[in-house]
Amino acid sequence: MRSFHHHLGRTGTTQHLLGNHRVSFVDDDTARVYSYARIMHIGIDDQEGKSLELFGEYDDLLVRRSADDPAGTGSGSQSGWLLKRRRLEIHHSIGDWNVIHAYEPYEA
């Protein structure tokens, strides 16, 4: 959460459009999901009037967990496919990167 807050803490409207989802099973309980992404960030405050649009592909790793699996979420209450890792490979960008890098680091 700290990373999200650092990069998007002063970003205004954000929209992620995902499409062409492709699933590849690693084994019975692990899958990789690839999705094309078009991501728009609108600046606010000192970045008002600026935007950043990204085009790329998400590479997600999902794992299947049962509700009674102790290696699951720790609470034992969630079951099904859970997102373990998400990566974004950016293929193209248009706009000002300061829209998402304009926030000072969050100190807990």
C-alpha positions as CSV (number, residue, x, y, z in Angstrom):
1,M,0.0,0.0,0.0
2,R,2.9,2.4,0.7
3,S,4.1,2.1,-2.9
4,F,0.6,2.8,-4.3
5,H,0.3,5.8,-2.0
6,H,3.7,7.1,-3.0
7,H,3.0,6.9,-6.7
8,L,-0.7,7.7,-6.8
9,G,-1.3,9.7,-3.6
10,R,-1.8,13.0,-5.5
11,T,-3.2,11.5,-8.7
12,G,-6.8,12.5,-9.6
13,T,-9.0,10.4,-11.8
14,T,-7.5,7.0,-12.8
15,Q,-8.9,4.5,-15.2
16,H,-7.6,1.1,-16.1
17,L,-9.0,-0.7,-19.2
18,L,-8.1,-4.3,-19.4
19,G,-8.7,-6.7,-22.3
20,N,-7.7,-9.8,-24.2
21,H,-7.2,-11.9,-21.1
22,R,-5.1,-15.0,-21.7
23,V,-4.7,-17.8,-19.1
24,S,-1.9,-20.3,-19.0
25,F,-1.9,-23.0,-16.3
26,V,1.4,-23.7,-14.7
27,D,-0.1,-26.6,-12.7
28,D,-3.5,-27.4,-11.1
29,D,-3.2,-24.7,-8.5
30,T,-1.1,-22.0,-10.3
31,A,-2.0,-19.9,-13.3
32,R,-0.5,-17.0,-15.2
33,V,-2.9,-14.4,-16.6
34,Y,-1.8,-11.9,-19.3
35,S,-4.0,-8.9,-20.0
36,Y,-3.5,-5.9,-22.2
37,A,-3.9,-2.6,-20.4
38,R,-4.6,1.0,-21.2
39,I,-4.1,3.2,-18.1
40,M,-5.0,6.8,-17.8
41,H,-3.9,9.1,-14.8
42,I,-5.1,12.7,-14.5
43,G,-3.1,15.1,-12.5
44,I,-4.4,17.3,-9.6
45,D,-3.0,20.2,-7.6
46,D,0.3,21.4,-9.1
47,Q,-0.2,18.7,-11.9
48,E,-3.7,19.9,-12.9
49,G,-4.2,19.9,-16.6
50,K,-1.5,17.2,-17.1
51,S,-2.1,13.5,-17.8
52,L,-0.2,10.3,-18.3
53,E,-1.5,7.4,-20.5
54,L,0.2,4.0,-20.5
55,F,-0.2,1.1,-22.8
56,G,1.2,-2.3,-21.8
57,E,0.5,-5.8,-20.5
58,Y,-0.2,-7.1,-17.0
59,D,1.5,-10.5,-16.1
60,D,-0.4,-11.8,-13.1
61,L,0.4,-15.0,-11.1
62,L,-2.6,-16.6,-9.4
63,V,-2.7,-19.4,-6.9
64,R,-5.7,-21.5,-5.9
65,R,-6.4,-21.8,-2.2
66,S,-9.0,-23.7,-0.2
67,A,-10.6,-22.1,2.9
68,D,-8.9,-24.5,5.2
69,D,-5.5,-24.2,3.6
70,P,-3.1,-22.9,6.3
71,A,-0.7,-21.6,3.5
72,G,-3.6,-19.3,2.2
73,T,-4.3,-15.8,3.5
74,G,-3.6,-16.5,7.1
75,S,-7.3,-16.0,8.1
76,G,-8.4,-19.3,6.5
77,S,-11.5,-17.6,5.3
78,Q,-10.7,-17.0,1.6
79,S,-10.8,-19.6,-1.0
80,G,-10.5,-19.7,-4.8
81,W,-8.0,-18.0,-7.1
82,L,-5.9,-15.3,-5.3
83,L,-3.6,-12.8,-6.9
84,K,0.0,-13.6,-5.7
85,R,2.0,-11.2,-8.0
86,R,1.2,-8.5,-10.6
87,R,3.7,-7.0,-13.0
88,L,3.1,-4.3,-15.6
89,E,5.3,-4.2,-18.7
90,I,4.8,-0.7,-20.3
91,H,5.1,-0.7,-24.1
92,H,4.3,2.9,-24.7
93,S,3.4,6.1,-22.8
94,I,2.0,9.5,-23.7
95,G,2.1,12.5,-21.3
96,D,3.9,13.7,-18.2
97,W,5.3,11.1,-15.8
98,N,5.3,13.8,-13.0
99,V,1.5,13.1,-12.7
100,I,2.3,9.9,-10.8
101,H,5.7,10.8,-9.3
102,A,4.7,14.1,-7.8
103,Y,4.0,12.8,-4.2
104,E,6.4,13.0,-1.3
105,P,7.1,9.6,0.4
106,Y,4.6,8.6,3.1
107,E,6.1,8.3,6.5
108,A,4.3,5.9,8.9
